[in-house]
Amino acid sequence: MQWFHLRPTFELQLRESREAAIAKLAAEQRRTGDDPLFLMFGEYGELHLPQREHRLWSPHLSFYVHQHAQHVALHGRFAPRVDVWTTVWIVYLAMIFTAFFGITVAASQWMIQESSWGGWIALAALVVLALLYIVAHVGQQWSADQMHQLRAKLDGILRAAEIEIDTNCAPVEIGSNASSSNRFAKR
């Protein structure tokens, strides 16, 4: 099952109110001199890598502070940079459309009892989709060192902002890749 999760996600329970945690994170961002690699927008924040460290598969860490019924949590997710993510989704959508087109052509050809070569178009699109998925998975594995770096930076920001993590609760992993995200969730 782990193969199907490409964006490692974690959740930390906080011993702060939601408003206090957001205020402390915003104050820490201001204290760091509005570092362009640490961005806060209300309850939402992002951590980026320096430009010189970017590789095609480099991630960023987005996080937000939210209120559960019983506790406040910081929800973090590693994802590709926006330009890479957008390109991946454009290719996904184009291949899904191409597969649909190929299936439609093949069905039409089958109905009029012609050679159903449209099925080859659909098959080629599905192969491209599978290859893109595999490449994305490999890229995630190659970026594990950068995910560690971003997670360590988040931990440092939380310590500097004096935001207390509830250590009695184990970090919750949500839809994460067990081979890599366990390392990112531990404190």
C-alpha positions as CSV (number, residue, x, y, z in Angstrom):
1,M,0.0,0.0,0.0
2,Q,2.9,2.4,0.7
3,W,3.6,2.7,-3.1
4,F,0.4,4.7,-3.6
5,H,1.4,7.7,-1.4
6,L,3.7,10.2,-3.0
7,R,3.4,13.2,-0.7
8,P,4.7,12.4,2.9
9,T,2.4,14.0,5.4
10,F,2.7,14.3,9.2
11,E,0.8,15.9,12.0
12,L,2.1,17.2,15.4
13,Q,-0.1,17.9,18.3
14,L,0.6,21.2,19.9
15,R,0.2,22.3,23.6
16,E,-0.7,25.8,22.4
17,S,-3.9,27.4,21.4
18,R,-4.3,27.7,17.6
19,E,-4.1,31.5,17.8
20,A,-1.0,31.5,20.1
21,A,0.8,29.0,17.8
22,I,0.0,31.2,14.7
23,A,1.1,34.3,16.5
24,K,4.4,32.7,17.6
25,L,5.2,31.4,14.1
26,A,4.5,34.9,12.6
27,A,6.7,36.5,15.2
28,E,9.5,34.0,14.5
29,Q,9.2,34.8,10.8
30,R,9.5,38.5,11.5
31,R,12.4,37.8,13.9
32,T,14.3,35.9,11.1
33,G,14.1,39.0,9.0
34,D,11.4,37.9,6.7
35,D,13.5,35.0,5.4
36,P,12.3,34.2,1.8
37,L,12.7,30.5,2.6
38,F,10.2,30.7,5.5
39,L,6.8,32.1,4.7
40,M,3.8,32.5,6.9
41,F,0.3,33.5,5.7
42,G,-2.0,33.4,8.7
43,E,-2.4,29.7,9.6
44,Y,-0.5,28.5,6.6
45,G,3.3,28.4,6.2
46,E,5.9,27.1,3.8
47,L,9.6,26.2,4.0
48,H,11.7,26.2,0.9
49,L,15.3,25.2,0.1
50,P,17.9,27.8,-1.1
51,Q,17.9,28.2,-4.9
52,R,21.5,26.8,-5.2
53,E,20.3,23.5,-3.7
54,H,17.4,23.0,-6.1
55,R,17.2,19.9,-8.1
56,L,14.4,18.9,-10.4
57,W,12.9,16.7,-7.7
58,S,13.5,19.1,-4.8
59,P,10.5,19.4,-2.4
60,H,9.1,22.2,-0.2
61,L,7.3,21.7,3.1
62,S,3.9,23.3,3.5
63,F,2.2,23.3,6.9
64,Y,-0.8,24.7,8.6
65,V,-2.0,25.0,12.2
66,H,-5.6,23.9,12.7
67,Q,-8.0,23.0,15.5
68,H,-9.2,19.4,16.0
69,A,-12.0,18.7,18.3
70,Q,-9.7,18.0,21.3
71,H,-6.4,19.5,20.3
72,V,-4.4,21.9,18.1
73,A,-2.2,20.3,15.4
74,L,0.4,21.3,12.9
75,H,-0.2,19.5,9.7
76,G,2.8,19.2,7.4
77,R,3.2,17.9,3.8
78,F,6.2,17.6,1.6
79,A,5.5,18.3,-2.1
80,P,7.3,19.1,-5.2
81,R,8.0,22.7,-6.1
82,V,4.9,24.4,-7.6
83,D,6.5,24.5,-11.2
84,V,7.2,20.8,-11.1
85,W,3.8,19.9,-9.6
86,T,2.0,22.0,-12.2
87,T,3.9,20.3,-15.0
88,V,3.2,16.8,-13.6
89,W,-0.6,17.6,-13.4
90,I,-0.7,19.0,-16.9
91,V,0.9,15.8,-18.2
92,Y,-1.5,13.7,-16.1
93,L,-4.5,15.5,-17.4
94,A,-3.3,15.4,-21.0
95,M,-2.6,11.7,-20.8
96,I,-6.0,11.0,-19.1
97,F,-7.7,12.9,-21.9
98,T,-5.6,11.0,-24.5
99,A,-6.5,7.7,-22.9
100,F,-10.2,8.7,-23.0
101,F,-9.9,9.8,-26.6
102,G,-8.1,6.5,-27.5
103,I,-10.8,4.4,-25.8
104,T,-13.6,6.4,-27.5
105,V,-11.9,6.0,-30.9
106,A,-11.3,2.2,-30.3
107,A,-15.0,1.7,-29.2
108,S,-16.2,3.6,-32.3
109,Q,-14.0,1.5,-34.5
110,W,-15.1,-1.7,-32.8
111,M,-18.8,-0.7,-33.3
112,I,-18.4,-0.2,-37.0
113,Q,-16.3,-3.4,-37.1
114,E,-13.0,-1.7,-38.2
115,S,-9.6,-2.3,-36.8
116,S,-9.5,-0.8,-33.3
117,W,-6.1,0.9,-33.5
118,G,-7.4,3.6,-31.1
119,G,-6.8,1.2,-28.3
120,W,-3.1,1.6,-28.9
121,I,-3.4,5.3,-28.3
122,A,-5.1,4.6,-25.0
123,L,-2.6,2.0,-24.0
124,A,0.3,4.4,-24.8
125,A,-1.3,7.1,-22.7
126,L,-1.7,4.7,-19.8
127,V,2.0,3.6,-20.1
128,V,3.0,7.3,-19.9
129,L,0.9,7.8,-16.8
130,A,2.5,4.8,-15.1
131,L,6.0,5.9,-16.1
132,L,5.3,9.4,-14.7
133,Y,4.1,7.9,-11.5
134,I,7.2,5.8,-11.1
135,V,9.5,8.7,-11.9
136,A,7.7,10.8,-9.3
137,H,8.2,8.0,-6.7
138,V,11.9,7.7,-7.6
139,G,12.2,11.5,-7.3
140,Q,10.7,11.4,-3.9
141,Q,13.2,8.9,-2.8
142,W,16.1,10.9,-4.2
143,S,14.9,14.0,-2.3
144,A,14.8,12.3,1.2
145,D,17.9,14.2,2.3
146,Q,16.2,17.5,1.5
147,M,13.0,16.4,3.3
148,H,15.2,15.7,6.4
149,Q,16.7,19.2,6.0
150,L,13.3,20.9,5.7
151,R,11.9,18.9,8.7
152,A,14.9,19.9,10.8
153,K,14.4,23.5,9.8
154,L,10.7,23.3,10.9
155,D,11.8,21.7,14.2
156,G,14.3,24.5,14.7
157,I,11.6,27.1,14.0
158,L,9.2,25.5,16.5
159,R,11.9,25.5,19.2
160,A,12.9,29.1,18.5
161,A,9.2,30.2,18.5
162,E,8.8,28.3,21.8
163,I,5.9,26.3,20.5
164,E,5.4,23.2,22.7
165,I,4.8,19.8,21.0
166,D,2.7,17.3,22.9
167,T,5.4,14.6,23.4
168,N,2.8,12.3,25.0
169,C,1.2,11.8,21.6
170,A,3.1,10.1,18.8
171,P,3.2,12.1,15.5
172,V,0.4,11.0,13.2
173,E,1.3,10.0,9.7
174,I,-1.4,10.6,7.1
175,G,-1.1,9.0,3.7
176,S,2.6,8.9,3.8
177,N,5.2,6.7,2.4
178,A,6.4,4.4,5.2
179,S,9.8,3.9,3.7
180,S,10.7,7.6,4.0
181,S,8.1,9.5,6.1
182,N,8.6,7.7,9.3
183,R,12.0,9.5,9.5
184,F,10.3,12.8,9.0
185,A,7.6,12.4,11.7
186,K,9.7,11.5,14.6
187,R,10.8,14.1,17.1
